[in-house]
Amino acid sequence: MFHANVDVHVSGLNLKKTPHPDYDKLKSLTDAEQYLKPEVSFEILDEYALKISDNKAASELQKARKKLFSLIFKHPKTG
C-alpha cells in the first residue's frame, strides 16, 4: 500500500502526487532492478513519479497514445 503526498496549490486545491500501484508492485519484487534498462534506476523513476501530478501524467499519457496511434495508422498494412 502507498500513501499519497498531498501538496496544497496556491488556489487552495489539494493536488495528489502518487506513484501507480503497479509501480509499487514492481519495486516490491525481489531483484526488481533486473527488469529496468541499465540507464534507469528506481531513484530516477521515484523522482519522476513524484514530480508530476496525476492530471499531468494522464495528459502526457494521452499525448503519447495519440502519437503512437497516428504512427500505427499512418503506415499501410502489409501482408
PyMOL Python script that loads the backbone (N, CA, C, O; Angstrom):
from pymol import cmd

cmd.read_pdbstr("""\
ATOM      1  N   MET A   1       0.849  -1.174   0.000  1.00  0.00           N
ATOM      2  CA  MET A   1       0.000   0.000   0.000  1.00  0.00           C
ATOM      3  C   MET A   1       0.894   1.237   0.000  1.00  0.00           C
ATOM      4  O   MET A   1       1.988   1.217   0.565  1.00  0.00           O
ATOM      5  N   PHE A   2       0.440   2.281  -0.617  1.00  0.00           N
ATOM      6  CA  PHE A   2       1.218   3.509  -0.646  1.00  0.00           C
ATOM      7  C   PHE A   2       0.356   4.651  -0.135  1.00  0.00           C
ATOM      8  O   PHE A   2      -0.872   4.569  -0.121  1.00  0.00           O
ATOM      9  N   HIS A   3       1.010   5.695   0.273  1.00  0.00           N
ATOM     10  CA  HIS A   3       0.302   6.864   0.786  1.00  0.00           C
ATOM     11  C   HIS A   3       0.558   8.043  -0.138  1.00  0.00           C
ATOM     12  O   HIS A   3       1.671   8.232  -0.628  1.00  0.00           O
ATOM     13  N   ALA A   4      -0.471   8.825  -0.370  1.00  0.00           N
ATOM     14  CA  ALA A   4      -0.362   9.974  -1.258  1.00  0.00           C
ATOM     15  C   ALA A   4       0.410  11.092  -0.594  1.00  0.00           C
ATOM     16  O   ALA A   4       0.248  11.352   0.599  1.00  0.00           O
ATOM     17  N   ASN A   5       1.239  11.742  -1.362  1.00  0.00           N
ATOM     18  CA  ASN A   5       1.828  13.001  -0.935  1.00  0.00           C
ATOM     19  C   ASN A   5       0.888  14.082  -1.409  1.00  0.00           C
ATOM     20  O   ASN A   5       0.546  14.125  -2.591  1.00  0.00           O
ATOM     21  N   VAL A   6       0.460  14.963  -0.512  1.00  0.00           N
ATOM     22  CA  VAL A   6      -0.504  15.993  -0.887  1.00  0.00           C
ATOM     23  C   VAL A   6       0.178  17.346  -0.822  1.00  0.00           C
ATOM     24  O   VAL A   6       0.744  17.725   0.204  1.00  0.00           O
ATOM     25  N   ASP A   7       0.116  18.074  -1.938  1.00  0.00           N
ATOM     26  CA  ASP A   7       0.619  19.439  -1.997  1.00  0.00           C
ATOM     27  C   ASP A   7      -0.575  20.373  -2.065  1.00  0.00           C
ATOM     28  O   ASP A   7      -1.557  20.083  -2.749  1.00  0.00           O
ATOM     29  N   VAL A   8      -0.497  21.476  -1.370  1.00  0.00           N
ATOM     30  CA  VAL A   8      -1.564  22.453  -1.447  1.00  0.00           C
ATOM     31  C   VAL A   8      -1.163  23.509  -2.461  1.00  0.00           C
ATOM     32  O   VAL A   8      -0.153  24.193  -2.297  1.00  0.00           O
ATOM     33  N   HIS A   9      -1.958  23.635  -3.502  1.00  0.00           N
ATOM     34  CA  HIS A   9      -1.710  24.582  -4.589  1.00  0.00           C
ATOM     35  C   HIS A   9      -2.127  25.972  -4.125  1.00  0.00           C
ATOM     36  O   HIS A   9      -2.906  26.105  -3.181  1.00  0.00           O
ATOM     37  N   VAL A  10      -1.618  26.993  -4.777  1.00  0.00           N
ATOM     38  CA  VAL A  10      -1.938  28.380  -4.452  1.00  0.00           C
ATOM     39  C   VAL A  10      -3.449  28.609  -4.433  1.00  0.00           C
ATOM     40  O   VAL A  10      -3.947  29.398  -3.630  1.00  0.00           O
ATOM     41  N   SER A  11      -4.175  27.927  -5.308  1.00  0.00           N
ATOM     42  CA  SER A  11      -5.627  28.105  -5.379  1.00  0.00           C
ATOM     43  C   SER A  11      -6.343  27.437  -4.212  1.00  0.00           C
ATOM     44  O   SER A  11      -7.552  27.606  -4.058  1.00  0.00           O
ATOM     45  N   GLY A  12      -5.613  26.676  -3.381  1.00  0.00           N
ATOM     46  CA  GLY A  12      -6.228  26.003  -2.248  1.00  0.00           C
ATOM     47  C   GLY A  12      -6.611  24.562  -2.547  1.00  0.00           C
ATOM     48  O   GLY A  12      -7.072  23.848  -1.656  1.00  0.00           O
ATOM     49  N   LEU A  13      -6.429  24.128  -3.782  1.00  0.00           N
ATOM     50  CA  LEU A  13      -6.753  22.751  -4.136  1.00  0.00           C
ATOM     51  C   LEU A  13      -5.672  21.811  -3.631  1.00  0.00           C
ATOM     52  O   LEU A  13      -4.490  22.154  -3.626  1.00  0.00           O
ATOM     53  N   ASN A  14      -6.084  20.632  -3.207  1.00  0.00           N
ATOM     54  CA  ASN A  14      -5.118  19.606  -2.835  1.00  0.00           C
ATOM     55  C   ASN A  14      -4.762  18.816  -4.078  1.00  0.00           C
ATOM     56  O   ASN A  14      -5.635  18.227  -4.717  1.00  0.00           O
ATOM     57  N   LEU A  15      -3.502  18.800  -4.419  1.00  0.00           N
ATOM     58  CA  LEU A  15      -3.038  18.066  -5.585  1.00  0.00           C
ATOM     59  C   LEU A  15      -2.316  16.814  -5.101  1.00  0.00           C
ATOM     60  O   LEU A  15      -1.296  16.910  -4.418  1.00  0.00           O
ATOM     61  N   LYS A  16      -2.838  15.641  -5.452  1.00  0.00           N
ATOM     62  CA  LYS A  16      -2.224  14.394  -5.025  1.00  0.00           C
ATOM     63  C   LYS A  16      -1.120  13.997  -5.997  1.00  0.00           C
ATOM     64  O   LYS A  16      -1.281  14.083  -7.214  1.00  0.00           O
ATOM     65  N   LYS A  17      -0.022  13.569  -5.447  1.00  0.00           N
ATOM     66  CA  LYS A  17       1.075  13.024  -6.239  1.00  0.00           C
ATOM     67  C   LYS A  17       1.320  11.621  -5.704  1.00  0.00           C
ATOM     68  O   LYS A  17       1.856  11.454  -4.609  1.00  0.00           O
ATOM     69  N   THR A  18       0.932  10.625  -6.470  1.00  0.00           N
ATOM     70  CA  THR A  18       1.066   9.247  -6.008  1.00  0.00           C
ATOM     71  C   THR A  18       1.695   8.383  -7.085  1.00  0.00           C
ATOM     72  O   THR A  18       1.371   8.521  -8.265  1.00  0.00           O
ATOM     73  N   PRO A  19       2.588   7.496  -6.688  1.00  0.00           N
ATOM     74  CA  PRO A  19       3.065   6.517  -7.648  1.00  0.00           C
ATOM     75  C   PRO A  19       1.933   5.539  -7.972  1.00  0.00           C
ATOM     76  O   PRO A  19       1.003   5.386  -7.180  1.00  0.00           O
ATOM     77  N   HIS A  20       2.003   4.907  -9.080  1.00  0.00           N
ATOM     78  CA  HIS A  20       0.985   3.960  -9.505  1.00  0.00           C
ATOM     79  C   HIS A  20       1.141   2.655  -8.714  1.00  0.00           C
ATOM     80  O   HIS A  20       2.265   2.227  -8.450  1.00  0.00           O
ATOM     81  N   PRO A  21       0.019   2.017  -8.333  1.00  0.00           N
ATOM     82  CA  PRO A  21       0.119   0.759  -7.568  1.00  0.00           C
ATOM     83  C   PRO A  21       0.940  -0.317  -8.286  1.00  0.00           C
ATOM     84  O   PRO A  21       1.646  -1.080  -7.627  1.00  0.00           O
ATOM     85  N   ASP A  22       0.866  -0.398  -9.616  1.00  0.00           N
ATOM     86  CA  ASP A  22       1.668  -1.381 -10.345  1.00  0.00           C
ATOM     87  C   ASP A  22       3.155  -1.081 -10.210  1.00  0.00           C
ATOM     88  O   ASP A  22       3.979  -1.995 -10.169  1.00  0.00           O
ATOM     89  N   TYR A  23       3.489   0.187 -10.141  1.00  0.00           N
ATOM     90  CA  TYR A  23       4.883   0.583  -9.951  1.00  0.00           C
ATOM     91  C   TYR A  23       5.368   0.116  -8.582  1.00  0.00           C
ATOM     92  O   TYR A  23       6.483  -0.390  -8.450  1.00  0.00           O
ATOM     93  N   ASP A  24       4.529   0.289  -7.572  1.00  0.00           N
ATOM     94  CA  ASP A  24       4.886  -0.187  -6.232  1.00  0.00           C
ATOM     95  C   ASP A  24       5.065  -1.699  -6.216  1.00  0.00           C
ATOM     96  O   ASP A  24       5.963  -2.215  -5.550  1.00  0.00           O
ATOM     97  N   LYS A  25       4.213  -2.408  -6.948  1.00  0.00           N
ATOM     98  CA  LYS A  25       4.326  -3.866  -7.030  1.00  0.00           C
ATOM     99  C   LYS A  25       5.654  -4.247  -7.677  1.00  0.00           C
ATOM    100  O   LYS A  25       6.347  -5.143  -7.195  1.00  0.00           O
ATOM    101  N   LEU A  26       6.015  -3.562  -8.776  1.00  0.00           N
ATOM    102  CA  LEU A  26       7.292  -3.826  -9.435  1.00  0.00           C
ATOM    103  C   LEU A  26       8.445  -3.618  -8.466  1.00  0.00           C
ATOM    104  O   LEU A  26       9.349  -4.450  -8.385  1.00  0.00           O
ATOM    105  N   LYS A  27       8.418  -2.524  -7.737  1.00  0.00           N
ATOM    106  CA  LYS A  27       9.500  -2.219  -6.798  1.00  0.00           C
ATOM    107  C   LYS A  27       9.606  -3.255  -5.689  1.00  0.00           C
ATOM    108  O   LYS A  27      10.691  -3.484  -5.154  1.00  0.00           O
ATOM    109  N   SER A  28       8.484  -3.886  -5.338  1.00  0.00           N
ATOM    110  CA  SER A  28       8.492  -4.847  -4.230  1.00  0.00           C
ATOM    111  C   SER A  28       9.057  -6.210  -4.631  1.00  0.00           C
ATOM    112  O   SER A  28       9.321  -7.041  -3.761  1.00  0.00           O
ATOM    113  N   LEU A  29       9.247  -6.456  -5.926  1.00  0.00           N
ATOM    114  CA  LEU A  29       9.765  -7.738  -6.378  1.00  0.00           C
ATOM    115  C   LEU A  29      11.226  -7.910  -5.977  1.00  0.00           C
ATOM    116  O   LEU A  29      11.985  -6.944  -5.901  1.00  0.00           O
ATOM    117  N   THR A  30      11.596  -9.145  -5.725  1.00  0.00           N
ATOM    118  CA  THR A  30      12.993  -9.448  -5.434  1.00  0.00           C
ATOM    119  C   THR A  30      13.822  -9.169  -6.682  1.00  0.00           C
ATOM    120  O   THR A  30      13.454  -9.582  -7.782  1.00  0.00           O
ATOM    121  N   ASP A  31      14.924  -8.481  -6.515  1.00  0.00           N
ATOM    122  CA  ASP A  31      15.804  -8.116  -7.644  1.00  0.00           C
ATOM    123  C   ASP A  31      15.048  -7.376  -8.743  1.00  0.00           C
ATOM    124  O   ASP A  31      15.254  -7.647  -9.926  1.00  0.00           O
ATOM    125  N   ALA A  32      14.186  -6.455  -8.368  1.00  0.00           N
ATOM    126  CA  ALA A  32      13.341  -5.735  -9.325  1.00  0.00           C
ATOM    127  C   ALA A  32      14.158  -4.920 -10.324  1.00  0.00           C
ATOM    128  O   ALA A  32      13.706  -4.687 -11.445  1.00  0.00           O
ATOM    129  N   GLU A  33      15.338  -4.491  -9.935  1.00  0.00           N
ATOM    130  CA  GLU A  33      16.145  -3.662 -10.837  1.00  0.00           C
ATOM    131  C   GLU A  33      16.554  -4.408 -12.103  1.00  0.00           C
ATOM    132  O   GLU A  33      16.917  -3.776 -13.095  1.00  0.00           O
ATOM    133  N   GLN A  34      16.502  -5.735 -12.090  1.00  0.00           N
ATOM    134  CA  GLN A  34      16.857  -6.501 -13.284  1.00  0.00           C
ATOM    135  C   GLN A  34      15.882  -6.254 -14.430  1.00  0.00           C
ATOM    136  O   GLN A  34      16.211  -6.510 -15.588  1.00  0.00           O
ATOM    137  N   TYR A  35      14.672  -5.755 -14.114  1.00  0.00           N
ATOM    138  CA  TYR A  35      13.663  -5.508 -15.132  1.00  0.00           C
ATOM    139  C   TYR A  35      13.764  -4.103 -15.735  1.00  0.00           C
ATOM    140  O   TYR A  35      13.022  -3.762 -16.656  1.00  0.00           O
ATOM    141  N   LEU A  36      14.679  -3.300 -15.213  1.00  0.00           N
ATOM    142  CA  LEU A  36      14.858  -1.938 -15.713  1.00  0.00           C
ATOM    143  C   LEU A  36      15.985  -1.894 -16.730  1.00  0.00           C
ATOM    144  O   LEU A  36      16.886  -2.733 -16.716  1.00  0.00           O
ATOM    145  N   LYS A  37      15.923  -0.914 -17.605  1.00  0.00           N
ATOM    146  CA  LYS A  37      17.038  -0.693 -18.531  1.00  0.00           C
ATOM    147  C   LYS A  37      18.263  -0.285 -17.716  1.00  0.00           C
ATOM    148  O   LYS A  37      18.120   0.285 -16.635  1.00  0.00           O
ATOM    149  N   PRO A  38      19.470  -0.572 -18.223  1.00  0.00           N
ATOM    150  CA  PRO A  38      20.683  -0.281 -17.449  1.00  0.00           C
ATOM    151  C   PRO A  38      20.821   1.184 -17.020  1.00  0.00           C
ATOM    152  O   PRO A  38      21.354   1.476 -15.950  1.00  0.00           O
ATOM    153  N   GLU A  39      20.340   2.090 -17.856  1.00  0.00           N
ATOM    154  CA  GLU A  39      20.500   3.521 -17.536  1.00  0.00           C
ATOM    155  C   GLU A  39      19.400   4.067 -16.635  1.00  0.00           C
ATOM    156  O   GLU A  39      19.396   5.257 -16.317  1.00  0.00           O
ATOM    157  N   VAL A  40      18.462   3.210 -16.218  1.00  0.00           N
ATOM    158  CA  VAL A  40      17.332   3.640 -15.390  1.00  0.00           C
ATOM    159  C   VAL A  40      17.440   2.998 -14.010  1.00  0.00           C
ATOM    160  O   VAL A  40      17.775   1.821 -13.879  1.00  0.00           O
ATOM    161  N   SER A  41      17.149   3.795 -12.987  1.00  0.00           N
ATOM    162  CA  SER A  41      17.140   3.267 -11.618  1.00  0.00           C
ATOM    163  C   SER A  41      15.822   3.646 -10.949  1.00  0.00           C
ATOM    164  O   SER A  41      15.099   4.521 -11.424  1.00  0.00           O
ATOM    165  N   PHE A  42      15.525   2.975  -9.846  1.00  0.00           N
ATOM    166  CA  PHE A  42      14.308   3.317  -9.122  1.00  0.00           C
ATOM    167  C   PHE A  42      14.390   4.722  -8.525  1.00  0.00           C
ATOM    168  O   PHE A  42      13.365   5.377  -8.337  1.00  0.00           O
ATOM    169  N   GLU A  43      15.597   5.183  -8.230  1.00  0.00           N
ATOM    170  CA  GLU A  43      15.739   6.544  -7.723  1.00  0.00           C
ATOM    171  C   GLU A  43      15.276   7.554  -8.775  1.00  0.00           C
ATOM    172  O   GLU A  43      14.583   8.521  -8.457  1.00  0.00           O
ATOM    173  N   ILE A  44      15.662   7.322 -10.021  1.00  0.00           N
ATOM    174  CA  ILE A  44      15.247   8.206 -11.118  1.00  0.00           C
ATOM    175  C   ILE A  44      13.740   8.121 -11.322  1.00  0.00           C
ATOM    176  O   ILE A  44      13.069   9.141 -11.475  1.00  0.00           O
ATOM    177  N   LEU A  45      13.212   6.899 -11.324  1.00  0.00           N
ATOM    178  CA  LEU A  45      11.774   6.721 -11.521  1.00  0.00           C
ATOM    179  C   LEU A  45      10.961   7.322 -10.378  1.00  0.00           C
ATOM    180  O   LEU A  45       9.912   7.923 -10.609  1.00  0.00           O
ATOM    181  N   ASP A  46      11.448   7.160  -9.134  1.00  0.00           N
ATOM    182  CA  ASP A  46      10.750   7.752  -7.982  1.00  0.00           C
ATOM    183  C   ASP A  46      10.680   9.267  -8.102  1.00  0.00           C
ATOM    184  O   ASP A  46       9.644   9.881  -7.851  1.00  0.00           O
ATOM    185  N   GLU A  47      11.796   9.847  -8.488  1.00  0.00           N
ATOM    186  CA  GLU A  47      11.847  11.306  -8.637  1.00  0.00           C
ATOM    187  C   GLU A  47      10.829  11.770  -9.680  1.00  0.00           C
ATOM    188  O   GLU A  47      10.113  12.748  -9.466  1.00  0.00           O
ATOM    189  N   TYR A  48      10.772  11.064 -10.803  1.00  0.00           N
ATOM    190  CA  TYR A  48       9.841  11.434 -11.862  1.00  0.00           C
ATOM    191  C   TYR A  48       8.391  11.175 -11.447  1.00  0.00           C
ATOM    192  O   TYR A  48       7.510  11.993 -11.714  1.00  0.00           O
ATOM    193  N   ALA A  49       8.146  10.038 -10.794  1.00  0.00           N
ATOM    194  CA  ALA A  49       6.781   9.678 -10.404  1.00  0.00           C
ATOM    195  C   ALA A  49       6.188  10.676  -9.418  1.00  0.00           C
ATOM    196  O   ALA A  49       4.989  10.951  -9.457  1.00  0.00           O
ATOM    197  N   LEU A  50       7.007  11.208  -8.553  1.00  0.00           N
ATOM    198  CA  LEU A  50       6.503  12.142  -7.544  1.00  0.00           C
ATOM    199  C   LEU A  50       6.561  13.597  -8.001  1.00  0.00           C
ATOM    200  O   LEU A  50       6.040  14.487  -7.330  1.00  0.00           O
ATOM    201  N   LYS A  51       7.201  13.833  -9.151  1.00  0.00           N
ATOM    202  CA  LYS A  51       7.361  15.206  -9.632  1.00  0.00           C
ATOM    203  C   LYS A  51       6.091  15.748 -10.276  1.00  0.00           C
ATOM    204  O   LYS A  51       5.813  16.943 -10.180  1.00  0.00           O
ATOM    205  N   ILE A  52       5.319  14.888 -10.929  1.00  0.00           N
ATOM    206  CA  ILE A  52       4.152  15.373 -11.664  1.00  0.00           C
ATOM    207  C   ILE A  52       2.859  14.908 -11.003  1.00  0.00           C
ATOM    208  O   ILE A  52       2.822  13.875 -10.334  1.00  0.00           O
ATOM    209  N   SER A  53       1.815  15.680 -11.200  1.00  0.00           N
ATOM    210  CA  SER A  53       0.517  15.341 -10.628  1.00  0.00           C
ATOM    211  C   SER A  53      -0.154  14.254 -11.463  1.00  0.00           C
ATOM    212  O   SER A  53       0.273  13.964 -12.581  1.00  0.00           O
ATOM    213  N   ASP A  54      -1.203  13.659 -10.911  1.00  0.00           N
ATOM    214  CA  ASP A  54      -1.960  12.641 -11.629  1.00  0.00           C
ATOM    215  C   ASP A  54      -2.513  13.192 -12.938  1.00  0.00           C
ATOM    216  O   ASP A  54      -2.469  12.514 -13.965  1.00  0.00           O
ATOM    217  N   ASN A  55      -3.029  14.405 -12.907  1.00  0.00           N
ATOM    218  CA  ASN A  55      -3.609  15.012 -14.113  1.00  0.00           C
ATOM    219  C   ASN A  55      -2.545  15.249 -15.179  1.00  0.00           C
ATOM    220  O   ASN A  55      -2.792  15.016 -16.362  1.00  0.00           O
ATOM    221  N   LYS A  56      -1.380  15.705 -14.776  1.00  0.00           N
ATOM    222  CA  LYS A  56      -0.288  15.936 -15.722  1.00  0.00           C
ATOM    223  C   LYS A  56       0.167  14.606 -16.326  1.00  0.00           C
ATOM    224  O   LYS A  56       0.426  14.528 -17.527  1.00  0.00           O
ATOM    225  N   ALA A  57       0.266  13.570 -15.508  1.00  0.00           N
ATOM    226  CA  ALA A  57       0.657  12.253 -16.014  1.00  0.00           C
ATOM    227  C   ALA A  57      -0.365  11.731 -17.012  1.00  0.00           C
ATOM    228  O   ALA A  57       0.006  11.164 -18.039  1.00  0.00           O
ATOM    229  N   ALA A  58      -1.655  11.918 -16.719  1.00  0.00           N
ATOM    230  CA  ALA A  58      -2.717  11.479 -17.632  1.00  0.00           C
ATOM    231  C   ALA A  58      -2.643  12.242 -18.948  1.00  0.00           C
ATOM    232  O   ALA A  58      -2.844  11.666 -20.017  1.00  0.00           O
ATOM    233  N   SER A  59      -2.358  13.525 -18.871  1.00  0.00           N
ATOM    234  CA  SER A  59      -2.235  14.348 -20.076  1.00  0.00           C
ATOM    235  C   SER A  59      -1.063  13.878 -20.934  1.00  0.00           C
ATOM    236  O   SER A  59      -1.193  13.770 -22.153  1.00  0.00           O
ATOM    237  N   GLU A  60       0.080  13.598 -20.308  1.00  0.00           N
ATOM    238  CA  GLU A  60       1.244  13.114 -21.042  1.00  0.00           C
ATOM    239  C   GLU A  60       0.962  11.744 -21.664  1.00  0.00           C
ATOM    240  O   GLU A  60       1.397  11.464 -22.781  1.00  0.00           O
ATOM    241  N   LEU A  61       0.240  10.903 -20.946  1.00  0.00           N
ATOM    242  CA  LEU A  61      -0.122   9.595 -21.479  1.00  0.00           C
ATOM    243  C   LEU A  61      -1.000   9.738 -22.714  1.00  0.00           C
ATOM    244  O   LEU A  61      -0.793   9.041 -23.707  1.00  0.00           O
ATOM    245  N   GLN A  62      -1.978  10.634 -22.660  1.00  0.00           N
ATOM    246  CA  GLN A  62      -2.864  10.845 -23.808  1.00  0.00           C
ATOM    247  C   GLN A  62      -2.083  11.339 -25.028  1.00  0.00           C
ATOM    248  O   GLN A  62      -2.331  10.889 -26.147  1.00  0.00           O
ATOM    249  N   LYS A  63      -1.146  12.258 -24.815  1.00  0.00           N
ATOM    250  CA  LYS A  63      -0.328  12.761 -25.922  1.00  0.00           C
ATOM    251  C   LYS A  63       0.496  11.641 -26.542  1.00  0.00           C
ATOM    252  O   LYS A  63       0.576  11.523 -27.765  1.00  0.00           O
ATOM    253  N   ALA A  64       1.111  10.816 -25.691  1.00  0.00           N
ATOM    254  CA  ALA A  64       1.933   9.711 -26.191  1.00  0.00           C
ATOM    255  C   ALA A  64       1.062   8.692 -26.926  1.00  0.00           C
ATOM    256  O   ALA A  64       1.472   8.151 -27.953  1.00  0.00           O
ATOM    257  N   ARG A  65      -0.127   8.433 -26.408  1.00  0.00           N
ATOM    258  CA  ARG A  65      -1.040   7.479 -27.039  1.00  0.00           C
ATOM    259  C   ARG A  65      -1.470   7.976 -28.420  1.00  0.00           C
ATOM    260  O   ARG A  65      -1.495   7.204 -29.379  1.00  0.00           O
ATOM    261  N   LYS A  66      -1.809   9.269 -28.521  1.00  0.00           N
ATOM    262  CA  LYS A  66      -2.198   9.838 -29.816  1.00  0.00           C
ATOM    263  C   LYS A  66      -1.049   9.739 -30.819  1.00  0.00           C
ATOM    264  O   LYS A  66      -1.264   9.407 -31.985  1.00  0.00           O
ATOM    265  N   LYS A  67       0.155  10.025 -30.367  1.00  0.00           N
ATOM    266  CA  LYS A  67       1.320   9.947 -31.246  1.00  0.00           C
ATOM    267  C   LYS A  67       1.537   8.508 -31.724  1.00  0.00           C
ATOM    268  O   LYS A  67       1.804   8.275 -32.903  1.00  0.00           O
ATOM    269  N   LEU A  68       1.422   7.551 -30.806  1.00  0.00           N
ATOM    270  CA  LEU A  68       1.602   6.153 -31.153  1.00  0.00           C
ATOM    271  C   LEU A  68       0.564   5.703 -32.179  1.00  0.00           C
ATOM    272  O   LEU A  68       0.915   5.094 -33.189  1.00  0.00           O
ATOM    273  N   PHE A  69      -0.709   6.000 -31.927  1.00  0.00           N
ATOM    274  CA  PHE A  69      -1.752   5.569 -32.846  1.00  0.00           C
ATOM    275  C   PHE A  69      -1.659   6.269 -34.199  1.00  0.00           C
ATOM    276  O   PHE A  69      -2.003   5.681 -35.225  1.00  0.00           O
ATOM    277  N   SER A  70      -1.200   7.510 -34.209  1.00  0.00           N
ATOM    278  CA  SER A  70      -1.037   8.176 -35.504  1.00  0.00           C
ATOM    279  C   SER A  70       0.067   7.498 -36.314  1.00  0.00           C
ATOM    280  O   SER A  70      -0.025   7.416 -37.538  1.00  0.00           O
ATOM    281  N   LEU A  71       1.107   7.014 -35.640  1.00  0.00           N
ATOM    282  CA  LEU A  71       2.169   6.286 -36.332  1.00  0.00           C
ATOM    283  C   LEU A  71       1.677   4.930 -36.834  1.00  0.00           C
ATOM    284  O   LEU A  71       2.009   4.512 -37.943  1.00  0.00           O
ATOM    285  N   ILE A  72       0.890   4.255 -36.018  1.00  0.00           N
ATOM    286  CA  ILE A  72       0.387   2.930 -36.394  1.00  0.00           C
ATOM    287  C   ILE A  72      -0.524   3.026 -37.607  1.00  0.00           C
ATOM    288  O   ILE A  72      -0.373   2.263 -38.562  1.00  0.00           O
ATOM    289  N   PHE A  73      -1.462   3.953 -37.573  1.00  0.00           N
ATOM    290  CA  PHE A  73      -2.466   4.031 -38.637  1.00  0.00           C
ATOM    291  C   PHE A  73      -2.007   4.839 -39.843  1.00  0.00           C
ATOM    292  O   PHE A  73      -2.703   4.898 -40.856  1.00  0.00           O
ATOM    293  N   LYS A  74      -0.836   5.462 -39.737  1.00  0.00           N
ATOM    294  CA  LYS A  74      -0.291   6.241 -40.838  1.00  0.00           C
ATOM    295  C   LYS A  74       0.296   5.324 -41.916  1.00  0.00           C
ATOM    296  O   LYS A  74       0.234   5.635 -43.106  1.00  0.00           O
ATOM    297  N   HIS A  75       0.859   4.210 -41.494  1.00  0.00           N
ATOM    298  CA  HIS A  75       1.514   3.285 -42.420  1.00  0.00           C
ATOM    299  C   HIS A  75       0.504   2.271 -42.958  1.00  0.00           C
ATOM    300  O   HIS A  75      -0.343   1.777 -42.213  1.00  0.00           O
ATOM    301  N   PRO A  76       0.596   1.966 -44.250  1.00  0.00           N
ATOM    302  CA  PRO A  76      -0.329   0.951 -44.808  1.00  0.00           C
ATOM    303  C   PRO A  76      -0.033  -0.423 -44.231  1.00  0.00           C
ATOM    304  O   PRO A  76       1.109  -0.738 -43.894  1.00  0.00           O
ATOM    305  N   LYS A  77      -1.062  -1.224 -44.122  1.00  0.00           N
ATOM    306  CA  LYS A  77      -0.909  -2.581 -43.608  1.00  0.00           C
ATOM    307  C   LYS A  77      -0.186  -3.434 -44.636  1.00  0.00           C
ATOM    308  O   LYS A  77      -0.372  -3.269 -45.841  1.00  0.00           O
ATOM    309  N   THR A  78       0.640  -4.346 -44.145  1.00  0.00           N
ATOM    310  CA  THR A  78       1.346  -5.267 -45.035  1.00  0.00           C
ATOM    311  C   THR A  78       0.832  -6.671 -44.794  1.00  0.00           C
ATOM    312  O   THR A  78       0.375  -7.005 -43.701  1.00  0.00           O
ATOM    313  N   GLY A  79       0.912  -7.476 -45.818  1.00  0.00           N
ATOM    314  CA  GLY A  79       0.547  -8.866 -45.624  1.00  0.00           C
ATOM    315  C   GLY A  79      -0.657  -9.276 -46.279  1.00  0.00           C
ATOM    316  O   GLY A  79      -1.052 -10.438 -46.175  1.00  0.00           O
TER     317      GLY A  79
END
""", "prot")
cmd.dss("prot")
cmd.show_as("cartoon", "prot")
cmd.util.cbc("prot")
cmd.orient("prot")
